[in-house]
Amino acid sequence: MKRLVVWAVALVWLSVAGAETIPRPHIVLVMTDDQGRADVGWNGHPVLKTPRLDEAAAAGVRFDRFYAAAPVCSPTRASVLTGRHPNRAGVFQWGYPLRQQETTIAELLRSAGYVTAHFGKWHLGSVRRRSPVHPGHHGFDEWLSAPNFYDNDPILSHRGTAVPLTGESSMVTVDAAIDWLRAQDPTKAPLFAVIWFGSPHLPHRASETDRRLYADQPERLQHFYGEITGVDRAFGKLRDTLDELGLRDNTVLWFCSDNGGLPRVGAAGGLRGRKGSVYEGGLMVPAFLEWPAQIPSPRRIAMRCSTCDIFPTLLDIAGIRDAVSFPLDGISLLPWLTAENRPEEDASVRSGGRPRPMGFWHHPVPGIRTPSAEWMAELLAAQRAGGDLPPHNADRRAGQLPDPPYPIDFWPGHAAWIDGDWKLHRIQNGTQVRWELYDLKADPAETEDRWPKEPDRARPMQHALETWLRSVVHSYNGKDLP
């Protein structure tokens, strides 16, 4: 069935290709690892130096309220690739693989003629040659990837072969992506590249050059801030290379983080919670998009947006949205991105309200251990000895649907529903469920629970959240897989 979806997309594209008047844009998705909403200069950090990110955010579309689909990494990455809440695909926590039955944006773009590549952190399955869920099995023609976060001088997997590399981790990743870009012929096919940095994930090990910029800070902050500055330098080099190659004008360059900031070192801009939390500080991340050919002037979008929106937006941009019929949790942001340009102060009027609420569900199961450096060293040693390593156990089980099916009305953990400026929390421990309600416009830090005072507002939101949770379980059980 999955192949039928991909073929349907190809047929849709062929039916409209003859009428194409504007070349399809190249697409580059950039994601950092554990960078909080305020861990950038443009969101007011008093110490961090991120001039290249700040420059891009000021030149393109800045998302003022952009959410990761989950407060931890692997689930959010699944949402980017599928446009669906990660629990629909069984990616409940970090280290869970993305099951083979899911249809990814890379597969759909490739079926529409794009050349695809992945660089950096994968964390949706192992990157061994025989893994059924490595990037190549999810739509990427080229990939140089790590099973999880990685530090300086990493060992990465080039289509299943362990390759030791030298250099600062973010720059190593961007240099590989740049080499790939230079080797392509963009006049023959549009390009789709996913660049997922391993920084600033713990343990923080900045290069000496980047660390020295923060010599007046405690050592742990020197390395944390230095890693983000390393990302900034690498991103700047990527952006300059797109310019040099004549690609930047018609390239959708989309930047965001995978979850909220880290405790102790990360900055959430006064929001409640950090990584692992469904409160705003665990979900809201820095994000911007550049596409000079279609968005020539700076703008800001005040509407609440999500990593689930990336998938349908890119399908819309590529002209293949109508070929996808399975349920998505994201919406296409293209109408907001390409609306008539107005002065920045009118952004909230231009952005309007989100036409569909956003749901979140952080399932209380442990993550799956995925030690990238250890696993890649083992793979390198095995291959140098003339052998190889089998897939990990989690990879082998990735395509198995729940048997018996997961109960349709059992939703442990922390779920939330954002409708406009109101956010409803459902928190279940054992059989006990409690509810909280916040007015995010008046109380973005979620300090005053309005649940007891707003029953008429809470009841329809409660019903909508529970209906959505049932639909997520329905998907997890495989009932709407293509």
C-alpha positions as CSV (number, residue, x, y, z in Angstrom):
1,M,0.0,0.0,0.0
2,K,2.8,2.4,0.8
3,R,4.2,2.0,-2.8
4,L,0.7,2.9,-4.1
5,V,0.9,6.2,-2.3
6,V,4.3,7.0,-3.8
7,W,3.2,6.0,-7.3
8,A,0.0,8.2,-6.8
9,V,2.2,11.2,-6.0
10,A,4.3,10.5,-9.1
11,L,1.2,10.4,-11.3
12,V,-0.1,13.7,-9.7
13,W,3.2,15.4,-10.4
14,L,3.4,14.1,-14.0
15,S,-0.1,15.4,-14.6
16,V,0.8,19.0,-13.6
17,A,4.5,19.1,-14.7
18,G,3.6,20.3,-18.2
19,A,2.0,23.4,-16.8
20,E,4.9,24.3,-14.6
21,T,5.9,28.0,-15.0
22,I,8.1,28.5,-11.9
23,P,10.9,26.0,-11.2
24,R,10.2,23.9,-8.1
25,P,12.4,25.2,-5.3
26,H,15.2,23.3,-3.7
27,I,14.5,22.4,0.0
28,V,16.9,22.3,2.9
29,L,15.7,21.4,6.4
30,V,18.1,22.3,9.2
31,M,17.5,21.1,12.8
32,T,19.5,21.5,16.0
33,D,19.4,19.1,19.0
34,D,18.1,20.5,22.3
35,Q,18.3,24.2,21.5
36,G,15.7,26.1,23.5
37,R,13.5,28.9,22.1
38,A,15.7,31.6,23.6
39,D,19.0,29.9,22.9
40,V,19.6,32.3,20.0
41,G,20.5,36.0,19.7
42,W,17.3,37.0,17.9
43,N,15.1,35.8,20.7
44,G,17.0,38.0,23.2
45,H,19.7,35.8,24.7
46,P,22.1,38.2,26.5
47,V,25.3,36.1,25.9
48,L,25.0,33.8,22.9
49,K,26.6,34.9,19.7
50,T,24.5,33.6,16.7
51,P,25.0,36.3,14.1
52,R,24.4,34.1,11.0
53,L,21.2,32.6,12.4
54,D,20.1,36.1,13.5
55,E,20.8,37.4,10.0
56,A,18.7,34.7,8.3
57,A,15.8,35.1,10.8
58,A,15.8,38.8,10.2
59,A,15.8,38.3,6.4
60,G,13.1,35.7,6.0
61,V,10.0,34.5,7.8
62,R,10.4,34.4,11.6
63,F,8.0,32.1,13.5
64,D,7.2,33.7,16.8
65,R,5.3,30.7,18.2
66,F,6.8,27.5,16.7
67,Y,6.3,24.2,18.5
68,A,8.1,20.9,18.3
69,A,5.5,18.1,18.1
70,A,7.1,16.5,21.1
71,P,9.4,17.5,24.0
72,V,12.1,15.0,23.0
73,C,14.1,14.4,19.9
74,S,13.1,11.2,18.0
75,P,9.3,11.9,18.1
76,T,9.8,15.4,16.7
77,R,11.9,14.1,13.9
78,A,9.2,11.6,13.0
79,S,6.7,14.5,12.9
80,V,8.9,16.3,10.4
81,L,9.1,13.3,8.1
82,T,5.5,12.3,8.3
83,G,3.4,15.3,9.1
84,R,1.7,13.2,11.8
85,H,1.9,13.2,15.6
86,P,4.8,10.7,16.3
87,N,2.6,8.5,18.5
88,R,0.7,7.6,15.4
89,A,3.9,6.0,14.1
90,G,4.8,4.4,17.5
91,V,7.7,6.8,18.0
92,F,6.8,7.4,21.7
93,Q,10.2,8.5,23.0
94,W,13.8,9.0,22.1
95,G,15.5,6.1,20.3
96,Y,12.3,4.6,18.9
97,P,12.6,3.8,15.1
98,L,10.2,5.1,12.5
99,R,8.3,2.1,11.2
100,Q,8.6,1.1,7.6
101,Q,4.9,1.5,6.8
102,E,5.0,5.3,7.3
103,T,5.2,7.5,4.2
104,T,7.9,10.1,4.5
105,I,8.4,13.5,2.9
106,A,11.6,12.3,1.4
107,E,9.8,9.4,-0.4
108,L,7.1,11.7,-1.7
109,L,9.5,14.4,-2.9
110,R,11.7,11.7,-4.5
111,S,8.7,10.3,-6.4
112,A,8.0,13.9,-7.7
113,G,11.5,14.1,-9.1
114,Y,13.6,15.5,-6.2
115,V,17.1,14.1,-5.4
116,T,17.2,13.5,-1.6
117,A,19.9,13.4,1.0
118,H,20.2,13.2,4.8
119,F,23.2,14.4,6.9
120,G,23.8,14.2,10.6
121,K,21.6,12.9,13.4
122,W,19.0,10.3,12.4
123,H,17.7,8.8,15.7
124,L,14.8,7.0,14.0
125,G,16.5,3.7,13.8
126,S,20.1,2.5,13.4
127,V,22.2,3.4,10.4
128,R,23.6,-0.1,9.8
129,R,23.6,-1.4,6.3
130,R,21.0,-4.2,7.0
131,S,18.7,-2.0,9.1
132,P,15.2,-1.9,7.6
133,V,14.7,1.7,8.9
134,H,17.9,3.5,8.0
135,P,17.6,6.7,6.0
136,G,17.8,4.9,2.7
137,H,14.7,2.9,3.5
138,H,12.8,6.1,4.3
139,G,13.4,7.9,1.0
140,F,17.0,9.3,1.0
141,D,19.2,8.6,-2.0
142,E,22.3,9.8,-0.2
143,W,23.0,9.7,3.6
144,L,25.8,10.3,6.0
145,S,24.1,9.8,9.3
146,A,24.5,9.0,13.0
147,P,22.2,6.8,15.1
148,N,21.9,9.6,17.7
149,F,23.7,12.9,18.6
150,Y,27.5,13.0,17.9
151,D,30.4,15.1,19.0
152,N,33.6,16.4,17.3
153,D,35.6,13.9,15.2
154,P,32.6,11.7,14.7
155,I,32.2,8.3,13.1
156,L,29.2,8.5,10.7
157,S,27.5,6.0,8.5
158,H,27.8,6.6,4.8
159,R,25.0,4.4,3.4
160,G,25.8,1.8,6.0
161,T,29.6,2.0,5.9
162,A,31.3,3.5,9.0
163,V,33.4,6.6,8.1
164,P,35.7,8.3,10.6
165,L,35.7,12.1,10.2
166,T,37.8,14.9,11.7
167,G,36.5,18.3,12.8
168,E,33.9,20.2,14.8
169,S,30.7,18.2,14.6
170,S,28.4,20.8,13.0
171,M,31.0,21.9,10.4
172,V,31.7,18.2,9.5
173,T,28.0,17.8,8.8
174,V,27.6,20.9,6.7
175,D,30.8,20.2,4.8
176,A,29.4,16.8,3.8
177,A,26.1,18.5,2.7
178,I,28.0,21.1,0.7
179,D,30.1,18.4,-1.1
180,W,26.8,16.7,-2.0
181,L,25.3,20.0,-3.2
182,R,28.3,20.7,-5.4
183,A,28.1,17.3,-7.0
184,Q,24.5,17.8,-8.1
185,D,23.1,19.3,-11.3
186,P,20.2,21.5,-10.0
187,T,19.1,22.1,-13.6
188,K,18.1,18.5,-14.0
189,A,16.3,17.9,-10.7
190,P,15.4,19.9,-7.6
191,L,17.3,19.0,-4.4
192,F,16.0,18.0,-1.0
193,A,18.5,17.9,1.9
194,V,17.9,17.3,5.6
195,I,20.7,18.5,7.9
196,W,20.2,17.5,11.5
197,F,23.0,18.7,13.8
198,G,24.0,16.8,16.9
199,S,24.5,20.0,18.9
200,P,23.9,21.3,21.5
201,H,23.1,18.0,23.0
202,L,24.9,16.8,26.1
203,P,27.8,16.3,26.7
204,H,28.9,19.7,25.5
205,R,32.3,19.7,23.9
206,A,32.8,22.9,21.9
207,S,35.8,23.6,19.8
208,E,38.5,25.6,21.5
209,T,37.8,28.5,19.1
210,D,34.1,28.6,19.9
211,R,34.6,28.1,23.6
212,R,37.0,31.0,24.0
213,L,34.3,33.4,22.9
214,Y,32.6,32.8,26.3
215,A,35.7,32.7,28.5
216,D,34.0,34.9,31.1
217,Q,31.3,32.2,31.6
218,P,31.3,29.1,33.8
219,E,33.0,26.2,31.9
220,R,29.8,24.2,31.3
221,L,28.3,27.3,29.7
222,Q,31.4,27.9,27.7
223,H,30.9,24.6,26.0
224,F,27.1,24.8,25.7
225,Y,27.3,28.3,24.2
226,G,30.3,27.3,22.1
227,E,28.4,24.4,20.5
228,I,25.6,26.7,19.5
229,T,28.1,29.1,18.0
230,G,29.6,26.2,16.1
231,V,26.1,25.5,14.7
232,D,25.9,29.2,13.8
233,R,29.2,29.1,11.9
234,A,28.2,26.0,10.0
235,F,24.8,27.3,9.1
236,G,26.5,30.5,7.8
237,K,28.8,28.5,5.6
238,L,25.8,26.5,4.2
239,R,23.9,29.7,3.5
240,D,26.9,31.3,1.8
241,T,27.4,28.2,-0.3
242,L,23.8,28.2,-1.5
243,D,24.5,31.8,-2.6
244,E,27.7,30.9,-4.3
245,L,26.0,28.1,-6.2
246,G,23.2,30.3,-7.3
247,L,20.7,28.2,-5.3
248,R,19.7,30.4,-2.4
249,D,17.1,32.5,-4.2
250,N,14.9,29.5,-5.0
251,T,15.7,27.4,-2.0
252,V,13.3,26.9,0.9
253,L,15.8,27.0,3.9
254,W,13.9,26.0,7.1
255,F,15.5,26.1,10.5
256,C,14.2,24.9,13.9
257,S,15.2,22.8,17.0
258,D,13.8,19.5,18.0
259,N,12.5,20.3,21.5
260,G,12.7,22.9,24.2
261,G,15.8,23.9,26.1
262,L,17.9,22.0,28.5
263,P,17.6,22.3,32.3
264,R,20.4,24.4,33.9
265,V,21.9,25.7,30.7
266,G,19.1,26.2,28.2
267,A,16.9,29.3,27.9
268,A,13.1,29.1,27.4
269,G,12.4,32.9,27.5
270,G,10.5,32.8,30.7
271,L,8.2,29.9,29.6
272,R,7.4,27.0,32.0
273,G,9.3,23.7,31.6
274,R,12.2,22.5,29.6
275,K,13.1,19.4,27.5
276,G,10.8,16.5,28.4
277,S,7.9,18.8,29.4
278,V,4.6,19.4,27.6
279,Y,4.5,22.9,29.1
280,E,5.5,25.7,26.7
281,G,9.2,25.7,27.6
282,G,9.5,22.1,26.6
283,L,7.8,22.5,23.2
284,M,8.4,26.0,21.8
285,V,11.6,26.3,19.7
286,P,13.4,28.8,17.6
287,A,12.4,28.7,13.9
288,F,12.6,30.6,10.7
289,L,12.3,30.0,6.9
290,E,13.9,31.7,4.0
291,W,12.7,31.6,0.4
292,P,13.9,34.8,-1.3
293,A,12.3,34.1,-4.7
294,Q,8.8,34.0,-3.1
295,I,9.3,35.9,0.1
296,P,11.6,38.8,-0.8
297,S,10.9,40.9,2.3
298,P,11.2,40.0,6.0
299,R,8.0,39.0,7.9
300,R,6.9,37.4,11.1
301,I,4.2,34.8,11.7
302,A,2.5,35.1,15.0
303,M,0.2,32.1,14.5
304,R,1.1,29.0,16.4
305,C,2.8,26.6,14.1
306,S,4.4,23.1,14.5
307,T,6.9,20.7,13.1
308,C,4.0,18.7,11.9
309,D,3.3,21.6,9.5
310,I,6.6,21.1,7.6
311,F,5.4,18.0,5.7
312,P,2.1,19.4,4.3
313,T,3.8,22.8,3.6
314,L,6.5,21.1,1.5
315,L,4.0,19.0,-0.4
316,D,2.0,22.2,-1.1
317,I,5.2,23.9,-2.3
318,A,6.1,20.9,-4.5
319,G,2.6,20.8,-6.0
320,I,1.7,17.3,-4.8
321,R,-0.5,17.9,-1.7
322,D,-3.6,16.4,-3.3
323,A,-2.0,13.0,-3.7
324,V,-1.9,12.4,0.1
325,S,-5.1,11.2,1.7
326,F,-4.0,9.7,5.0
327,P,-4.6,11.7,8.2
328,L,-2.1,14.5,8.9
329,D,-1.8,16.6,12.1
330,G,-0.1,19.5,10.4
331,I,-1.4,22.1,8.0
332,S,0.1,23.7,5.0
333,L,1.6,27.1,5.9
334,L,2.0,28.2,2.3
335,P,-0.9,30.6,2.4
336,W,0.7,32.5,5.3
337,L,4.2,32.3,3.9
338,T,3.3,33.8,0.5
339,A,0.6,36.2,1.6
340,E,0.9,39.8,0.4
341,N,3.9,41.3,2.2
342,R,3.1,43.9,4.8
343,P,5.1,45.8,7.4
344,E,6.3,43.7,10.3
345,E,4.0,45.4,12.8
346,D,1.0,44.0,10.9
347,A,2.2,40.4,11.2
348,S,-0.4,39.3,13.7
349,V,-3.2,40.5,11.4
350,R,-1.6,38.9,8.4
351,S,-1.0,35.6,10.1
352,G,-4.6,35.2,11.4
353,G,-5.6,32.3,13.5
354,R,-4.7,28.7,13.1
355,P,-7.5,26.9,11.4
356,R,-6.9,23.6,13.2
357,P,-5.9,23.0,16.9
358,M,-2.7,21.2,17.8
359,G,-2.5,18.1,19.9
360,F,0.4,16.7,22.0
361,W,0.9,13.5,23.9
362,H,4.0,12.6,25.8
363,H,3.7,8.9,26.5
364,P,5.4,7.7,29.8
365,V,7.6,4.9,28.4
366,P,11.4,4.9,28.7
367,G,13.5,5.8,25.7
368,I,15.7,3.3,23.9
369,R,19.4,3.6,24.5
370,T,21.2,4.7,21.3
371,P,24.9,5.5,22.1
372,S,26.1,6.8,18.8
373,A,29.8,6.9,19.5
374,E,29.9,3.4,21.0
375,W,27.8,1.9,18.2
376,M,29.7,3.5,15.4
377,A,33.0,2.5,16.8
378,E,31.8,-1.1,17.0
379,L,30.6,-0.9,13.4
380,L,33.9,0.6,12.2
381,A,35.8,-2.2,13.9
382,A,33.6,-4.9,12.5
383,Q,33.9,-3.6,8.9
384,R,37.6,-3.1,9.2
385,A,37.9,-6.7,10.2
386,G,35.9,-7.7,7.0
387,G,32.5,-8.2,8.6
388,D,29.4,-6.2,9.4
389,L,26.8,-6.0,12.2
390,P,23.2,-7.0,12.1
391,P,20.3,-4.6,12.7
392,H,19.4,-3.7,16.3
393,N,16.5,-5.4,17.9
394,A,14.4,-2.3,17.9
395,D,14.9,-2.0,14.2
396,R,13.7,-5.6,13.6
397,R,10.5,-4.9,15.5
398,A,9.9,-1.5,13.9
399,G,7.2,-2.7,11.5
400,Q,5.2,-4.8,14.0
401,L,1.8,-3.4,14.8
402,P,0.4,-3.7,18.3
403,D,-0.9,-7.2,18.9
404,P,-3.4,-7.1,20.6
405,P,-4.3,-3.6,19.5
406,Y,-3.5,-0.8,21.9
407,P,-6.7,0.2,23.9
408,I,-8.5,3.0,22.2
409,D,-9.3,4.8,25.5
410,F,-6.0,4.5,27.4
411,W,-3.9,7.6,27.3
412,P,-1.3,7.7,30.1
413,G,1.2,10.5,30.4
414,H,0.8,14.1,29.6
415,A,-1.3,15.3,26.7
416,A,-2.3,18.8,25.7
417,W,-4.6,20.6,23.2
418,I,-3.9,24.1,21.9
419,D,-6.9,25.8,20.4
420,G,-6.3,29.4,19.6
421,D,-4.7,31.0,22.6
422,W,-6.1,28.4,25.0
423,K,-4.2,25.3,26.1
424,L,-5.7,22.3,27.9
425,H,-3.6,19.8,29.7
426,R,-4.6,16.2,30.5
427,I,-2.2,14.5,32.9
428,Q,-2.7,10.9,33.8
429,N,-0.7,9.0,36.4
430,G,-2.0,5.4,36.8
431,T,-5.7,5.7,36.8
432,Q,-5.8,9.3,38.1
433,V,-6.4,12.1,35.6
434,R,-6.1,15.8,36.3
435,W,-6.8,18.7,34.0
436,E,-5.3,22.2,33.7
437,L,-6.3,25.1,31.4
438,Y,-4.3,28.2,30.5
439,D,-4.8,31.4,28.6
440,L,-1.6,31.5,26.7
441,K,-2.2,35.1,25.5
442,A,-2.6,36.5,29.0
443,D,-0.4,33.9,30.7
444,P,2.2,32.4,28.3
445,A,4.2,31.1,31.3
446,E,1.2,28.9,32.3
447,T,1.1,30.1,35.9
448,E,-2.7,30.5,36.5
449,D,-4.8,27.3,36.0
450,R,-8.2,28.4,34.6
451,W,-9.8,24.9,34.7
452,P,-12.0,25.6,37.7
453,K,-13.1,29.0,36.4
454,E,-13.8,28.2,32.7
455,P,-15.9,25.0,32.6
456,D,-17.8,26.2,29.5
457,R,-14.6,26.7,27.6
458,A,-12.9,23.6,29.0
459,R,-15.6,21.0,28.1
460,P,-15.5,21.3,24.3
461,M,-11.7,21.3,24.4
462,Q,-11.7,18.2,26.6
463,H,-14.0,16.4,24.1
464,A,-11.8,17.5,21.2
465,L,-8.6,16.3,22.9
466,E,-10.1,12.9,23.7
467,T,-11.4,12.5,20.1
468,W,-7.9,13.3,18.8
469,L,-6.3,10.9,21.2
470,R,-8.6,8.1,20.0
471,S,-7.5,9.0,16.4
472,V,-3.8,8.8,17.4
473,V,-4.4,5.3,18.8
474,H,-6.3,4.3,15.7
475,S,-3.3,5.2,13.6
476,Y,-0.9,3.5,16.0
477,N,-2.9,0.3,15.6
478,G,-2.3,0.6,11.9
479,K,-5.9,1.4,10.8
480,D,-5.0,4.3,8.6
481,L,-1.7,3.2,7.1
482,P,-1.6,3.7,3.3
